[in-house]
Amino acid sequence: MPDRDLRTRAVLAPTMLALVGGVYWADLAGVTGLPRGTLAAGVLWLLGVGGAWEYGHLLRGAGFAVARKTLLCFTAALLASGLWFGWQTIDRELYPLVAGTLLLVFPLAVRSLRKQDMKVGLELQGATLLGFVFVAWPVYLAIGTSFRHLPSVLFVVLVCKGGDIGGYCVGRLLGRTRLIPHISPGKTVEGALGSLAASMAVAALARGSLLEPEVQLPLWGALAVGLVLNFTTQAGDLIESLLKRRCNAKDSSNLLPAHGGVLDLIDSLLFSFGAWFLVLVWLT
């Protein structure tokens, strides 16, 4: 990586961390006067809509059939619907996932029956559905997490991004063995192990200050959660790398210097938010 990119990252990363901390503090303290979790949910809504837009833009730019506007509208609607629930009992909150997916796919499936759409109908359905499940679903569950237990949103971000930083540092210093070069040539086995160790360490250290007493998680449980979240973190990063490689793109967009776009920023969090939501519901 060029020195200029390293300097940009060194400035931008702490700035983004400070913004995350500021949003969390304002939401937790009730500065806005809104119910706790609302401010975080609003930020997540923006990230989810931005990620869905970049997904559609990537695939359309590479010549793939994708219902870009439909995906964007359904993502925005699904994420907005998450603001209306209490997220304490998990009953009606899951209805929008099922209803939204059916309402998204069914018209596309019927449309593909037309003679002029036969060649791209299946591709259109598959690509659009993938974007909805890959981006909108986990961000919707992250919004639910912000209302159910706001501190655990920060917990997931710290564990996942701690793994990203640990993997980057160890990979730069000790990386020798390529992990999956046909998708991400820069990833190494040593970096992956460093990422795993960092995530588990952060999970163990942060459980007391962020999760307890509402969420009781013993040390062994925190280590297990760190392992699971790191696996989903690295998987999400690699899957987004596969998407970009298939679309012949370096970044999902040029929104953030040296970082890429919104999808590049949240890729490692997507599967992790889904995994943590299941753990959170089980624990509480």
Contacts in CASP RR format, 6 or more apart in sequence:
PFRMAT RR
TARGET T0000
AUTHOR 0000-0000-0000
METHOD contacts of the structure
MODEL  1
MPDRDLRTRAVLAPTMLALVGGVYWADLAGVTGLPRGTLAAGVLWLLGVG
GAWEYGHLLRGAGFAVARKTLLCFTAALLASGLWFGWQTIDRELYPLVAG
TLLLVFPLAVRSLRKQDMKVGLELQGATLLGFVFVAWPVYLAIGTSFRHL
PSVLFVVLVCKGGDIGGYCVGRLLGRTRLIPHISPGKTVEGALGSLAASM
AVAALARGSLLEPEVQLPLWGALAVGLVLNFTTQAGDLIESLLKRRCNAK
DSSNLLPAHGGVLDLIDSLLFSFGAWFLVLVWLT
4 258 0 8 1.000
5 258 0 8 1.000
6 258 0 8 1.000
8 257 0 8 1.000
8 258 0 8 1.000
9 258 0 8 1.000
9 259 0 8 1.000
12 256 0 8 1.000
12 257 0 8 1.000
12 258 0 8 1.000
12 259 0 8 1.000
16 265 0 8 1.000
20 154 0 8 1.000
20 157 0 8 1.000
21 154 0 8 1.000
23 39 0 8 1.000
23 40 0 8 1.000
23 43 0 8 1.000
24 40 0 8 1.000
24 150 0 8 1.000
24 153 0 8 1.000
24 154 0 8 1.000
25 31 0 8 1.000
26 32 0 8 1.000
26 39 0 8 1.000
27 36 0 8 1.000
27 37 0 8 1.000
27 38 0 8 1.000
27 39 0 8 1.000
27 40 0 8 1.000
27 146 0 8 1.000
27 150 0 8 1.000
28 36 0 8 1.000
28 150 0 8 1.000
28 151 0 8 1.000
30 36 0 8 1.000
32 38 0 8 1.000
32 39 0 8 1.000
35 147 0 8 1.000
36 147 0 8 1.000
36 150 0 8 1.000
37 146 0 8 1.000
37 147 0 8 1.000
37 150 0 8 1.000
38 83 0 8 1.000
38 147 0 8 1.000
40 146 0 8 1.000
40 150 0 8 1.000
40 153 0 8 1.000
41 82 0 8 1.000
41 83 0 8 1.000
41 143 0 8 1.000
41 144 0 8 1.000
41 146 0 8 1.000
41 147 0 8 1.000
42 83 0 8 1.000
42 143 0 8 1.000
44 79 0 8 1.000
44 139 0 8 1.000
44 142 0 8 1.000
44 143 0 8 1.000
44 146 0 8 1.000
45 76 0 8 1.000
45 79 0 8 1.000
45 80 0 8 1.000
45 83 0 8 1.000
45 139 0 8 1.000
45 143 0 8 1.000
47 139 0 8 1.000
47 262 0 8 1.000
47 265 0 8 1.000
47 266 0 8 1.000
48 75 0 8 1.000
48 79 0 8 1.000
48 135 0 8 1.000
48 136 0 8 1.000
48 139 0 8 1.000
48 262 0 8 1.000
48 266 0 8 1.000
49 72 0 8 1.000
49 75 0 8 1.000
49 76 0 8 1.000
49 79 0 8 1.000
50 262 0 8 1.000
50 263 0 8 1.000
51 135 0 8 1.000
51 252 0 8 1.000
51 262 0 8 1.000
51 263 0 8 1.000
51 266 0 8 1.000
52 71 0 8 1.000
52 72 0 8 1.000
52 75 0 8 1.000
52 76 0 8 1.000
52 131 0 8 1.000
52 132 0 8 1.000
52 135 0 8 1.000
52 136 0 8 1.000
53 68 0 8 1.000
53 72 0 8 1.000
53 262 0 8 1.000
54 252 0 8 1.000
54 253 0 8 1.000
54 261 0 8 1.000
54 262 0 8 1.000
54 263 0 8 1.000
55 66 0 8 1.000
55 71 0 8 1.000
55 131 0 8 1.000
55 134 0 8 1.000
55 135 0 8 1.000
55 243 0 8 1.000
55 252 0 8 1.000
55 263 0 8 1.000
56 66 0 8 1.000
56 68 0 8 1.000
56 71 0 8 1.000
56 72 0 8 1.000
56 131 0 8 1.000
57 68 0 8 1.000
57 253 0 8 1.000
58 243 0 8 1.000
58 244 0 8 1.000
58 247 0 8 1.000
58 249 0 8 1.000
58 252 0 8 1.000
58 263 0 8 1.000
59 66 0 8 1.000
59 68 0 8 1.000
59 127 0 8 1.000
59 247 0 8 1.000
60 66 0 8 1.000
60 68 0 8 1.000
61 247 0 8 1.000
62 246 0 8 1.000
62 247 0 8 1.000
62 248 0 8 1.000
62 249 0 8 1.000
64 123 0 8 1.000
64 127 0 8 1.000
64 247 0 8 1.000
65 120 0 8 1.000
65 121 0 8 1.000
65 123 0 8 1.000
65 124 0 8 1.000
65 127 0 8 1.000
66 124 0 8 1.000
66 127 0 8 1.000
66 128 0 8 1.000
67 108 0 8 1.000
67 124 0 8 1.000
67 128 0 8 1.000
70 104 0 8 1.000
70 108 0 8 1.000
70 128 0 8 1.000
71 104 0 8 1.000
71 128 0 8 1.000
71 131 0 8 1.000
71 132 0 8 1.000
74 100 0 8 1.000
74 103 0 8 1.000
74 104 0 8 1.000
74 132 0 8 1.000
74 136 0 8 1.000
75 132 0 8 1.000
75 135 0 8 1.000
75 136 0 8 1.000
77 100 0 8 1.000
78 96 0 8 1.000
78 97 0 8 1.000
78 100 0 8 1.000
78 132 0 8 1.000
78 136 0 8 1.000
78 140 0 8 1.000
79 136 0 8 1.000
79 139 0 8 1.000
79 140 0 8 1.000
79 143 0 8 1.000
81 96 0 8 1.000
82 93 0 8 1.000
82 96 0 8 1.000
82 140 0 8 1.000
82 143 0 8 1.000
82 144 0 8 1.000
83 143 0 8 1.000
85 92 0 8 1.000
85 93 0 8 1.000
85 144 0 8 1.000
85 147 0 8 1.000
86 93 0 8 1.000
86 147 0 8 1.000
86 148 0 8 1.000
87 93 0 8 1.000
87 144 0 8 1.000
87 145 0 8 1.000
87 147 0 8 1.000
87 148 0 8 1.000
88 148 0 8 1.000
90 281 0 8 1.000
93 144 0 8 1.000
96 140 0 8 1.000
97 137 0 8 1.000
97 140 0 8 1.000
101 129 0 8 1.000
101 132 0 8 1.000
101 133 0 8 1.000
104 128 0 8 1.000
104 129 0 8 1.000
104 132 0 8 1.000
105 125 0 8 1.000
105 128 0 8 1.000
105 129 0 8 1.000
108 121 0 8 1.000
108 124 0 8 1.000
108 125 0 8 1.000
108 128 0 8 1.000
109 125 0 8 1.000
111 117 0 8 1.000
111 121 0 8 1.000
111 124 0 8 1.000
112 118 0 8 1.000
112 120 0 8 1.000
112 121 0 8 1.000
112 122 0 8 1.000
112 124 0 8 1.000
112 125 0 8 1.000
117 124 0 8 1.000
134 239 0 8 1.000
134 270 0 8 1.000
135 263 0 8 1.000
135 270 0 8 1.000
137 274 0 8 1.000
138 269 0 8 1.000
138 270 0 8 1.000
138 271 0 8 1.000
138 272 0 8 1.000
138 273 0 8 1.000
138 274 0 8 1.000
139 266 0 8 1.000
139 270 0 8 1.000
139 273 0 8 1.000
141 273 0 8 1.000
141 274 0 8 1.000
141 277 0 8 1.000
142 153 0 8 1.000
142 156 0 8 1.000
142 269 0 8 1.000
142 273 0 8 1.000
142 274 0 8 1.000
142 277 0 8 1.000
144 277 0 8 1.000
145 152 0 8 1.000
145 153 0 8 1.000
145 156 0 8 1.000
145 273 0 8 1.000
145 276 0 8 1.000
145 277 0 8 1.000
145 280 0 8 1.000
146 153 0 8 1.000
148 280 0 8 1.000
148 281 0 8 1.000
148 284 0 8 1.000
149 211 0 8 1.000
149 214 0 8 1.000
149 215 0 8 1.000
149 280 0 8 1.000
149 284 0 8 1.000
151 210 0 8 1.000
151 211 0 8 1.000
151 214 0 8 1.000
152 210 0 8 1.000
152 211 0 8 1.000
152 215 0 8 1.000
152 276 0 8 1.000
152 280 0 8 1.000
154 210 0 8 1.000
155 203 0 8 1.000
155 206 0 8 1.000
155 207 0 8 1.000
155 210 0 8 1.000
155 211 0 8 1.000
155 276 0 8 1.000
156 229 0 8 1.000
156 269 0 8 1.000
156 272 0 8 1.000
156 273 0 8 1.000
156 276 0 8 1.000
157 269 0 8 1.000
158 202 0 8 1.000
158 206 0 8 1.000
158 210 0 8 1.000
159 199 0 8 1.000
159 202 0 8 1.000
159 203 0 8 1.000
159 206 0 8 1.000
159 225 0 8 1.000
159 226 0 8 1.000
159 229 0 8 1.000
159 230 0 8 1.000
159 233 0 8 1.000
159 272 0 8 1.000
160 199 0 8 1.000
160 229 0 8 1.000
160 230 0 8 1.000
160 233 0 8 1.000
160 268 0 8 1.000
160 269 0 8 1.000
160 272 0 8 1.000
161 268 0 8 1.000
162 195 0 8 1.000
162 198 0 8 1.000
162 199 0 8 1.000
162 202 0 8 1.000
163 194 0 8 1.000
163 195 0 8 1.000
163 196 0 8 1.000
163 198 0 8 1.000
163 199 0 8 1.000
163 202 0 8 1.000
163 230 0 8 1.000
163 233 0 8 1.000
164 195 0 8 1.000
164 233 0 8 1.000
164 237 0 8 1.000
164 268 0 8 1.000
165 198 0 8 1.000
166 191 0 8 1.000
166 194 0 8 1.000
166 195 0 8 1.000
166 197 0 8 1.000
166 198 0 8 1.000
167 191 0 8 1.000
167 192 0 8 1.000
167 194 0 8 1.000
167 195 0 8 1.000
167 198 0 8 1.000
168 191 0 8 1.000
170 190 0 8 1.000
170 191 0 8 1.000
170 193 0 8 1.000
170 194 0 8 1.000
170 195 0 8 1.000
170 197 0 8 1.000
170 198 0 8 1.000
171 188 0 8 1.000
171 190 0 8 1.000
171 191 0 8 1.000
171 194 0 8 1.000
174 188 0 8 1.000
174 190 0 8 1.000
174 191 0 8 1.000
175 188 0 8 1.000
175 189 0 8 1.000
175 190 0 8 1.000
175 191 0 8 1.000
176 188 0 8 1.000
176 190 0 8 1.000
177 188 0 8 1.000
177 189 0 8 1.000
177 190 0 8 1.000
178 185 0 8 1.000
178 186 0 8 1.000
178 187 0 8 1.000
178 188 0 8 1.000
178 189 0 8 1.000
179 187 0 8 1.000
179 188 0 8 1.000
179 189 0 8 1.000
179 191 0 8 1.000
179 192 0 8 1.000
180 187 0 8 1.000
180 238 0 8 1.000
181 187 0 8 1.000
183 238 0 8 1.000
183 241 0 8 1.000
183 242 0 8 1.000
183 245 0 8 1.000
184 237 0 8 1.000
184 238 0 8 1.000
184 241 0 8 1.000
187 238 0 8 1.000
192 234 0 8 1.000
195 230 0 8 1.000
195 233 0 8 1.000
195 234 0 8 1.000
196 227 0 8 1.000
196 230 0 8 1.000
196 231 0 8 1.000
198 230 0 8 1.000
199 226 0 8 1.000
199 227 0 8 1.000
199 229 0 8 1.000
199 230 0 8 1.000
199 233 0 8 1.000
200 222 0 8 1.000
200 223 0 8 1.000
200 226 0 8 1.000
200 227 0 8 1.000
200 230 0 8 1.000
202 226 0 8 1.000
203 222 0 8 1.000
203 223 0 8 1.000
203 225 0 8 1.000
203 226 0 8 1.000
203 229 0 8 1.000
204 219 0 8 1.000
204 222 0 8 1.000
204 223 0 8 1.000
207 217 0 8 1.000
207 219 0 8 1.000
207 222 0 8 1.000
211 217 0 8 1.000
214 284 0 8 1.000
215 280 0 8 1.000
215 283 0 8 1.000
215 284 0 8 1.000
216 283 0 8 1.000
217 225 0 8 1.000
217 283 0 8 1.000
225 276 0 8 1.000
225 279 0 8 1.000
228 275 0 8 1.000
228 279 0 8 1.000
229 272 0 8 1.000
229 275 0 8 1.000
229 276 0 8 1.000
232 271 0 8 1.000
232 272 0 8 1.000
232 274 0 8 1.000
232 275 0 8 1.000
233 268 0 8 1.000
233 269 0 8 1.000
233 271 0 8 1.000
233 272 0 8 1.000
234 268 0 8 1.000
235 271 0 8 1.000
236 267 0 8 1.000
236 268 0 8 1.000
236 270 0 8 1.000
236 271 0 8 1.000
237 267 0 8 1.000
237 268 0 8 1.000
239 267 0 8 1.000
240 252 0 8 1.000
240 263 0 8 1.000
240 264 0 8 1.000
240 267 0 8 1.000
244 250 0 8 1.000
244 251 0 8 1.000
244 252 0 8 1.000
251 259 0 8 1.000
251 260 0 8 1.000
251 261 0 8 1.000
251 264 0 8 1.000
252 260 0 8 1.000
252 261 0 8 1.000
252 262 0 8 1.000
252 263 0 8 1.000
252 264 0 8 1.000
253 260 0 8 1.000
253 261 0 8 1.000
253 262 0 8 1.000
253 263 0 8 1.000
253 264 0 8 1.000
254 260 0 8 1.000
254 261 0 8 1.000
255 261 0 8 1.000
255 262 0 8 1.000
256 264 0 8 1.000
256 265 0 8 1.000
259 265 0 8 1.000
END
